[in-house]
Amino acid sequence: MKYMKHYYPKFDMFKTLFNKNNPVIIEVGAHYGEDSLRFSEAFEQAKIYCFEPDPRNIKIFKKYVNKDNIKLFECALSNKSGEQEFFQSYDETQTSSVPSKYDWISLTDYQKNLLSNSGSSSLKRGYNKVLSKSIIVKTQRFDQWYDENSVSDIDLMWIDVQGAEKEVLEGIGNKIKNIKFIWLEYGEKEYTGALTALETILLLRSKNFEIKENFPTGENTGDLLFYNTKNGPS
């Protein structure tokens, strides 16, 4: 499958971790839907709920993601339900070709929709490669969404929100007890208020989560996988 590419080891890890064919997955910051499609390939019976506020990415998601088990919600998860300013990233120097990891998107779509570096967009200020005008997007607390959508226990919450991780975690409220694993970035310090690795660990520890794996991407950046000490295998 063209979406999986070199990510097989990561998704094989999730297969071992979940030990089931039908996990419930929450993807916060779904971008173009590339990880949604990889999860759907790895777990054909999965239920995948995706959140994405950027209209550019939403357009691509809707065009290329056509799976009955993937559902998109056009909003950002945060600690308040309502509306918030959103900063759309864009790198005008990288538009001549589509990056290989997104080569299933046409060059026309990539250029026309100003997609270059759109994955660095955020509710947070600080990143310097952004469009000249911010936009307003819908935001929702996860605990409110959870009650409205009658979701069962969640196997994984995958959080990729460019420095807004703290607000997403705050918005989960006491529903965090129903989540077995959380994957999220740390150290995105160009964004105002982004958490360091230690701050992330201490915050999750206060919510009964401990580190399962650390996947560094730089000296002070990377991804952390946590497990729920009250509701998940170690």
MARMIMAR-645311 format. One record per residue (C-alpha): x, y, z; residue number from 1; residue in three letters. Coordinates in Angstrom, 2 decimals. Layout:
% MARMIMAR-645311
site x->X	y->Y	z->Z	n->NUM	res->ala;
...
This chain:
% MARMIMAR-645311
site x->0.00	y->0.00	z->0.00	n->1	res->met;
site x->1.42	y->3.39	z->-1.00	n->2	res->lys;
site x->0.57	y->5.07	z->2.32	n->3	res->tyr;
site x->2.53	y->2.78	z->4.65	n->4	res->met;
site x->5.96	y->3.27	z->3.03	n->5	res->lys;
site x->8.70	y->2.85	z->5.68	n->6	res->his;
site x->6.33	y->3.00	z->8.64	n->7	res->tyr;
site x->5.75	y->-0.77	z->8.91	n->8	res->tyr;
site x->7.86	y->-1.20	z->12.08	n->9	res->pro;
site x->5.87	y->1.47	z->13.94	n->10	res->lys;
site x->2.52	y->-0.02	z->13.02	n->11	res->phe;
site x->3.72	y->-3.55	z->13.72	n->12	res->asp;
site x->4.53	y->-2.24	z->17.19	n->13	res->met;
site x->0.94	y->-1.07	z->17.57	n->14	res->phe;
site x->-0.31	y->-4.49	z->16.48	n->15	res->lys;
site x->1.66	y->-6.09	z->19.28	n->16	res->thr;
site x->0.62	y->-3.39	z->21.72	n->17	res->leu;
site x->-3.13	y->-3.64	z->21.09	n->18	res->phe;
site x->-3.29	y->-7.40	z->20.46	n->19	res->asn;
site x->-6.67	y->-6.98	z->18.77	n->20	res->lys;
site x->-8.04	y->-6.37	z->15.28	n->21	res->asn;
site x->-10.57	y->-3.68	z->16.12	n->22	res->asn;
site x->-8.94	y->-0.93	z->18.20	n->23	res->pro;
site x->-10.59	y->2.44	z->18.79	n->24	res->val;
site x->-8.17	y->5.20	z->17.77	n->25	res->ile;
site x->-8.45	y->8.96	z->18.26	n->26	res->ile;
site x->-6.20	y->10.96	z->15.95	n->27	res->glu;
site x->-5.75	y->14.59	z->17.00	n->28	res->val;
site x->-4.21	y->16.63	z->14.21	n->29	res->gly;
site x->-4.99	y->14.31	z->11.33	n->30	res->ala;
site x->-3.29	y->16.43	z->8.63	n->31	res->his;
site x->-4.02	y->14.84	z->5.23	n->32	res->tyr;
site x->-5.15	y->11.54	z->6.74	n->33	res->gly;
site x->-1.90	y->9.71	z->6.06	n->34	res->glu;
site x->-1.66	y->8.12	z->9.50	n->35	res->asp;
site x->-5.40	y->7.43	z->9.46	n->36	res->ser;
site x->-4.89	y->5.39	z->6.31	n->37	res->leu;
site x->-1.93	y->3.56	z->7.81	n->38	res->arg;
site x->-3.94	y->2.65	z->10.90	n->39	res->phe;
site x->-6.77	y->1.48	z->8.65	n->40	res->ser;
site x->-4.36	y->-0.71	z->6.71	n->41	res->glu;
site x->-2.88	y->-2.18	z->9.88	n->42	res->ala;
site x->-6.29	y->-2.68	z->11.51	n->43	res->phe;
site x->-9.05	y->-3.20	z->8.98	n->44	res->glu;
site x->-11.69	y->-3.38	z->11.70	n->45	res->gln;
site x->-10.49	y->-0.32	z->13.60	n->46	res->ala;
site x->-12.68	y->2.66	z->14.40	n->47	res->lys;
site x->-10.67	y->5.81	z->13.74	n->48	res->ile;
site x->-11.94	y->9.24	z->14.80	n->49	res->tyr;
site x->-9.93	y->12.13	z->13.37	n->50	res->cys;
site x->-9.73	y->15.81	z->14.27	n->51	res->phe;
site x->-8.32	y->18.42	z->11.88	n->52	res->glu;
site x->-9.06	y->22.18	z->11.82	n->53	res->pro;
site x->-7.02	y->23.41	z->8.82	n->54	res->asp;
site x->-9.34	y->23.82	z->5.79	n->55	res->pro;
site x->-6.45	y->23.10	z->3.40	n->56	res->arg;
site x->-5.77	y->19.74	z->5.01	n->57	res->asn;
site x->-9.47	y->18.96	z->5.37	n->58	res->ile;
site x->-9.92	y->19.38	z->1.61	n->59	res->lys;
site x->-7.15	y->16.86	z->0.90	n->60	res->ile;
site x->-8.40	y->14.47	z->3.59	n->61	res->phe;
site x->-11.88	y->14.43	z->2.08	n->62	res->lys;
site x->-10.51	y->13.86	z->-1.43	n->63	res->lys;
site x->-8.16	y->10.98	z->-0.64	n->64	res->tyr;
site x->-9.52	y->9.27	z->2.49	n->65	res->val;
site x->-12.52	y->7.15	z->1.62	n->66	res->asn;
site x->-12.80	y->4.54	z->4.35	n->67	res->lys;
site x->-15.98	y->3.67	z->6.21	n->68	res->asp;
site x->-14.06	y->3.15	z->9.44	n->69	res->asn;
site x->-12.44	y->6.62	z->9.37	n->70	res->ile;
site x->-14.54	y->9.58	z->10.51	n->71	res->lys;
site x->-13.35	y->13.17	z->10.30	n->72	res->leu;
site x->-14.37	y->15.98	z->12.67	n->73	res->phe;
site x->-13.51	y->19.43	z->11.31	n->74	res->glu;
site x->-12.27	y->21.09	z->14.47	n->75	res->cys;
site x->-9.28	y->21.34	z->16.80	n->76	res->ala;
site x->-9.30	y->19.68	z->20.19	n->77	res->leu;
site x->-8.36	y->22.05	z->23.00	n->78	res->ser;
site x->-9.28	y->22.95	z->26.58	n->79	res->asn;
site x->-12.22	y->25.14	z->25.54	n->80	res->lys;
site x->-15.13	y->24.57	z->23.19	n->81	res->ser;
site x->-15.78	y->27.50	z->20.89	n->82	res->gly;
site x->-13.53	y->29.28	z->18.41	n->83	res->glu;
site x->-9.85	y->30.15	z->18.41	n->84	res->gln;
site x->-7.21	y->31.80	z->16.25	n->85	res->glu;
site x->-5.24	y->29.35	z->14.12	n->86	res->phe;
site x->-1.91	y->29.93	z->12.40	n->87	res->phe;
site x->-1.51	y->28.20	z->9.03	n->88	res->gln;
site x->2.07	y->27.31	z->8.24	n->89	res->ser;
site x->3.46	y->27.53	z->4.71	n->90	res->tyr;
site x->6.93	y->27.29	z->3.18	n->91	res->asp;
site x->6.96	y->29.03	z->-0.18	n->92	res->glu;
site x->10.47	y->27.75	z->-0.93	n->93	res->thr;
site x->9.38	y->24.09	z->-1.03	n->94	res->gln;
site x->6.65	y->24.03	z->-3.69	n->95	res->thr;
site x->8.31	y->22.61	z->-6.81	n->96	res->ser;
site x->7.51	y->18.99	z->-5.93	n->97	res->ser;
site x->5.44	y->16.94	z->-3.49	n->98	res->val;
site x->7.52	y->15.39	z->-0.67	n->99	res->pro;
site x->7.94	y->11.64	z->-1.17	n->100	res->ser;
site x->5.93	y->10.80	z->1.95	n->101	res->lys;
site x->2.93	y->12.57	z->0.38	n->102	res->tyr;
site x->3.48	y->11.46	z->-3.22	n->103	res->asp;
site x->-0.10	y->10.23	z->-3.47	n->104	res->trp;
site x->-1.18	y->13.90	z->-3.55	n->105	res->ile;
site x->-1.06	y->15.50	z->-6.99	n->106	res->ser;
site x->1.35	y->18.37	z->-7.55	n->107	res->leu;
site x->-1.60	y->20.51	z->-8.66	n->108	res->thr;
site x->-3.39	y->19.92	z->-5.37	n->109	res->asp;
site x->-0.18	y->20.50	z->-3.43	n->110	res->tyr;
site x->0.52	y->23.85	z->-5.06	n->111	res->gln;
site x->-3.03	y->25.12	z->-5.49	n->112	res->lys;
site x->-3.95	y->24.53	z->-1.85	n->113	res->asn;
site x->-0.70	y->25.94	z->-0.41	n->114	res->leu;
site x->0.09	y->22.64	z->1.30	n->115	res->leu;
site x->3.86	y->23.03	z->1.61	n->116	res->ser;
site x->4.72	y->22.54	z->5.30	n->117	res->asn;
site x->1.05	y->22.73	z->6.31	n->118	res->ser;
site x->1.71	y->20.12	z->9.01	n->119	res->gly;
site x->3.40	y->22.78	z->11.14	n->120	res->ser;
site x->0.16	y->24.77	z->11.57	n->121	res->ser;
site x->-0.99	y->25.33	z->15.13	n->122	res->ser;
site x->-3.29	y->27.05	z->17.58	n->123	res->leu;
site x->-0.07	y->28.35	z->19.09	n->124	res->lys;
site x->1.97	y->31.34	z->18.01	n->125	res->arg;
site x->5.71	y->31.21	z->17.48	n->126	res->gly;
site x->6.38	y->29.31	z->14.26	n->127	res->tyr;
site x->7.76	y->31.76	z->11.71	n->128	res->asn;
site x->6.75	y->30.18	z->8.39	n->129	res->lys;
site x->3.06	y->31.04	z->8.35	n->130	res->val;
site x->0.59	y->32.70	z->6.02	n->131	res->leu;
site x->0.18	y->36.45	z->6.49	n->132	res->ser;
site x->-3.30	y->36.17	z->8.00	n->133	res->lys;
site x->-4.47	y->33.79	z->10.70	n->134	res->ser;
site x->-7.92	y->32.19	z->10.56	n->135	res->ile;
site x->-10.56	y->31.27	z->13.11	n->136	res->ile;
site x->-11.33	y->27.58	z->13.64	n->137	res->val;
site x->-13.79	y->25.64	z->15.75	n->138	res->lys;
site x->-12.44	y->24.08	z->18.94	n->139	res->thr;
site x->-13.91	y->21.43	z->21.21	n->140	res->gln;
site x->-13.03	y->19.77	z->24.49	n->141	res->arg;
site x->-12.56	y->16.05	z->24.08	n->142	res->phe;
site x->-14.60	y->15.16	z->27.17	n->143	res->asp;
site x->-17.58	y->17.00	z->25.68	n->144	res->gln;
site x->-17.12	y->15.28	z->22.31	n->145	res->trp;
site x->-16.80	y->11.90	z->24.05	n->146	res->tyr;
site x->-20.14	y->12.30	z->25.81	n->147	res->asp;
site x->-21.84	y->13.47	z->22.62	n->148	res->glu;
site x->-20.56	y->10.56	z->20.51	n->149	res->asn;
site x->-20.92	y->7.57	z->22.87	n->150	res->ser;
site x->-17.44	y->6.21	z->22.17	n->151	res->val;
site x->-16.29	y->3.05	z->23.93	n->152	res->ser;
site x->-12.94	y->2.65	z->25.65	n->153	res->asp;
site x->-10.11	y->4.06	z->23.55	n->154	res->ile;
site x->-7.03	y->2.02	z->22.71	n->155	res->asp;
site x->-4.91	y->4.92	z->21.48	n->156	res->leu;
site x->-5.03	y->8.70	z->21.41	n->157	res->met;
site x->-2.50	y->9.96	z->18.85	n->158	res->trp;
site x->-1.74	y->13.66	z->19.38	n->159	res->ile;
site x->0.17	y->15.72	z->16.79	n->160	res->asp;
site x->-0.72	y->19.36	z->17.40	n->161	res->val;
site x->2.50	y->21.37	z->17.17	n->162	res->gln;
site x->2.90	y->22.75	z->20.67	n->163	res->gly;
site x->-0.75	y->22.62	z->21.77	n->164	res->ala;
site x->-0.45	y->19.26	z->23.56	n->165	res->glu;
site x->-1.10	y->20.66	z->27.03	n->166	res->lys;
site x->-4.44	y->22.15	z->26.00	n->167	res->glu;
site x->-5.54	y->18.91	z->24.33	n->168	res->val;
site x->-4.69	y->16.95	z->27.49	n->169	res->leu;
site x->-6.55	y->19.46	z->29.67	n->170	res->glu;
site x->-9.62	y->19.12	z->27.45	n->171	res->gly;
site x->-9.74	y->15.35	z->27.93	n->172	res->ile;
site x->-10.74	y->15.86	z->31.55	n->173	res->gly;
site x->-11.63	y->12.73	z->33.49	n->174	res->asn;
site x->-12.29	y->10.82	z->30.26	n->175	res->lys;
site x->-8.55	y->10.15	z->30.22	n->176	res->ile;
site x->-9.27	y->7.13	z->32.42	n->177	res->lys;
site x->-10.89	y->5.51	z->29.37	n->178	res->asn;
site x->-7.72	y->5.76	z->27.25	n->179	res->ile;
site x->-5.17	y->2.94	z->27.28	n->180	res->lys;
site x->-2.28	y->4.54	z->25.36	n->181	res->phe;
site x->-1.31	y->8.10	z->24.43	n->182	res->ile;
site x->1.25	y->9.02	z->21.77	n->183	res->trp;
site x->2.36	y->12.64	z->21.50	n->184	res->leu;
site x->5.20	y->14.95	z->20.53	n->185	res->glu;
site x->7.40	y->16.89	z->22.90	n->186	res->tyr;
site x->9.88	y->19.72	z->22.67	n->187	res->gly;
site x->8.27	y->21.79	z->19.89	n->188	res->glu;
site x->9.69	y->24.88	z->21.60	n->189	res->lys;
site x->9.27	y->27.26	z->18.68	n->190	res->glu;
site x->5.59	y->27.25	z->19.64	n->191	res->tyr;
site x->4.56	y->29.35	z->22.63	n->192	res->thr;
site x->3.85	y->27.17	z->25.67	n->193	res->gly;
site x->4.97	y->23.86	z->24.14	n->194	res->ala;
site x->5.93	y->21.18	z->26.64	n->195	res->leu;
site x->9.41	y->19.79	z->27.14	n->196	res->thr;
site x->9.91	y->16.04	z->27.57	n->197	res->ala;
site x->10.06	y->16.40	z->31.36	n->198	res->leu;
site x->6.98	y->18.62	z->31.51	n->199	res->glu;
site x->5.12	y->16.10	z->29.35	n->200	res->thr;
site x->6.16	y->13.18	z->31.56	n->201	res->ile;
site x->5.17	y->14.96	z->34.77	n->202	res->leu;
site x->1.81	y->16.04	z->33.38	n->203	res->leu;
site x->0.94	y->12.55	z->32.15	n->204	res->leu;
site x->2.20	y->11.00	z->35.38	n->205	res->arg;
site x->-0.26	y->13.18	z->37.30	n->206	res->ser;
site x->-2.98	y->11.54	z->35.20	n->207	res->lys;
site x->-1.81	y->7.98	z->35.93	n->208	res->asn;
site x->0.22	y->7.48	z->32.75	n->209	res->phe;
site x->3.80	y->6.26	z->32.52	n->210	res->glu;
site x->6.26	y->6.06	z->29.61	n->211	res->ile;
site x->6.16	y->2.95	z->27.47	n->212	res->lys;
site x->8.63	y->4.14	z->24.81	n->213	res->glu;
site x->10.60	y->7.26	z->23.88	n->214	res->asn;
site x->11.28	y->7.99	z->20.20	n->215	res->phe;
site x->13.69	y->10.96	z->20.00	n->216	res->pro;
site x->13.85	y->12.93	z->16.76	n->217	res->thr;
site x->16.46	y->15.45	z->17.93	n->218	res->gly;
site x->18.42	y->16.48	z->21.01	n->219	res->glu;
site x->15.33	y->17.80	z->22.81	n->220	res->asn;
site x->12.47	y->16.71	z->20.57	n->221	res->thr;
site x->10.65	y->13.49	z->19.84	n->222	res->gly;
site x->7.60	y->11.36	z->20.48	n->223	res->asp;
site x->6.53	y->9.66	z->23.70	n->224	res->leu;
site x->4.26	y->6.65	z->24.07	n->225	res->leu;
site x->2.48	y->6.42	z->27.43	n->226	res->phe;
site x->0.33	y->3.68	z->28.95	n->227	res->tyr;
site x->-2.47	y->4.06	z->31.45	n->228	res->asn;
site x->-1.35	y->2.45	z->34.71	n->229	res->thr;
site x->-5.00	y->2.01	z->35.70	n->230	res->lys;
site x->-6.36	y->0.81	z->32.37	n->231	res->asn;
site x->-3.70	y->-0.67	z->30.11	n->232	res->gly;
site x->-0.90	y->-3.20	z->29.94	n->233	res->pro;
site x->2.62	y->-2.06	z->30.71	n->234	res->ser;
